[in-house]
């Protein structure tokens, strides 16, 4: 039920934002998928993908190997893309300009299990193999 999914998602986002209006902690979880997604988006404007579609693709490498097939099935059922026909080097280069980056590091949100998340400060270069998981 798409209406229910949207309503619940908005309520969760509202709750997170109300708890952390200045993005000092919890609100950073809303960046899930955005680091790689923004790298894709830098090149996809001319290819017709919307911001949300780029973020959806960016979520895929951020979930555990066990969850990835499940996430891909969900995204496909919603007719969202699950890969992109771009060069991994181009995505990586654009991604390193992420405004949330701190020098050669960026904090990414990963999902190791359903209902769980982790925020990890990683080197941008360690994200390159993850990009390769979503490029054709």
C-alpha positions in Angstrom: 0.0 0.0 0.0 1.9 3.0 -1.3 -0.1 5.6 0.6 0.7 3.8 3.9 4.4 3.5 3.0 4.6 7.2 2.2 2.7 8.2 5.3 4.8 6.1 7.6 8.0 7.3 6.0 7.0 10.9 6.4 6.1 10.4 10.1 9.5 8.7 10.7 11.3 11.6 9.0 9.3 14.2 10.9 10.1 12.4 14.2 13.9 12.3 13.4 14.0 16.0 12.3 12.1 17.1 15.4 14.6 15.2 17.6 17.6 16.7 15.8 16.8 20.0 14.0 20.4 21.0 13.5 21.7 17.6 12.2 24.0 17.0 15.1 23.4 13.3 15.5 20.3 11.2 14.7 19.3 13.3 11.7 22.3 12.1 9.9 20.5 8.8 9.3 18.5 10.6 6.7 21.6 10.7 4.6 21.3 6.9 3.9 22.2 6.4 0.2 23.0 10.0 -0.4 26.8 10.0 -0.6 26.9 7.6 -3.6 23.5 8.9 -4.8 24.9 12.4 -5.1 27.9 11.1 -7.1 25.4 9.4 -9.5 23.2 12.5 -9.6 26.1 14.7 -10.7 26.1 12.8 -14.0 22.5 11.6 -14.3 20.9 15.0 -14.8 21.4 14.5 -18.5 20.3 10.8 -18.3 16.9 11.4 -16.7 17.2 10.0 -13.2 15.6 12.0 -10.4 17.3 12.7 -7.0 15.3 9.9 -5.3 16.2 7.4 -7.9 19.9 8.2 -7.5 19.6 7.9 -3.7 17.8 4.6 -4.1 20.7 3.2 -6.2 23.1 4.7 -3.6 21.4 2.7 -0.8 22.1 -0.6 -2.4 25.8 -0.8 -1.5 25.1 0.5 2.0 23.2 -2.6 3.1 24.6 -5.9 4.2 25.2 -8.6 1.6 22.3 -10.5 3.2 19.9 -7.6 2.8 21.0 -6.5 -0.7 18.9 -9.0 -2.7 15.8 -8.1 -0.6 16.4 -4.3 -1.1 16.8 -4.8 -4.8 13.6 -6.7 -5.0 11.7 -4.0 -3.2 13.2 -1.2 -5.4 12.4 -3.2 -8.5 8.8 -3.7 -7.3 8.5 0.1 -7.0 10.0 0.4 -10.5 13.1 2.1 -9.2 16.5 1.6 -10.8 19.0 -0.7 -9.1 22.1 0.1 -11.2 23.4 2.8 -13.4 25.3 2.8 -16.7 28.0 5.1 -15.6 31.7 4.8 -15.1 32.7 4.1 -11.4 35.5 6.5 -11.7 33.2 9.4 -12.6 30.8 8.6 -9.8 33.7 8.3 -7.4 35.2 11.7 -8.4 31.8 13.5 -8.0 31.2 11.7 -4.7 34.4 13.0 -3.2 33.0 16.5 -3.4 30.1 15.6 -1.1 29.4 18.6 1.1 29.3 16.3 4.2 32.8 15.1 3.5 35.6 15.9 6.0 38.8 15.9 3.9 39.3 12.4 2.7 36.6 11.1 5.1 32.8 11.0 5.0 30.2 9.6 7.4 28.0 7.1 5.7 24.9 5.3 7.0 25.0 1.5 6.6 22.3 -1.0 7.4 23.7 -4.3 8.7 20.3 -5.9 9.6 16.6 -5.0 9.3 15.8 -2.1 11.7 19.5 -1.5 12.5 21.8 1.2 11.2 25.4 2.3 11.8 27.1 5.6 11.1 30.7 5.1 10.0 33.3 7.6 9.2 35.2 6.1 6.2 37.8 7.1 3.7 36.2 8.0 0.4 38.6 5.6 -1.3 37.1 2.7 0.7 33.7 3.4 -1.0 35.0 2.8 -4.5 34.4 -1.0 -4.4 30.9 -0.3 -3.3 30.3 1.9 -6.4 31.3 -1.0 -8.6 28.3 -3.0 -7.2 25.8 -0.6 -8.8 27.5 0.2 -12.2 27.0 -1.7 -15.4 
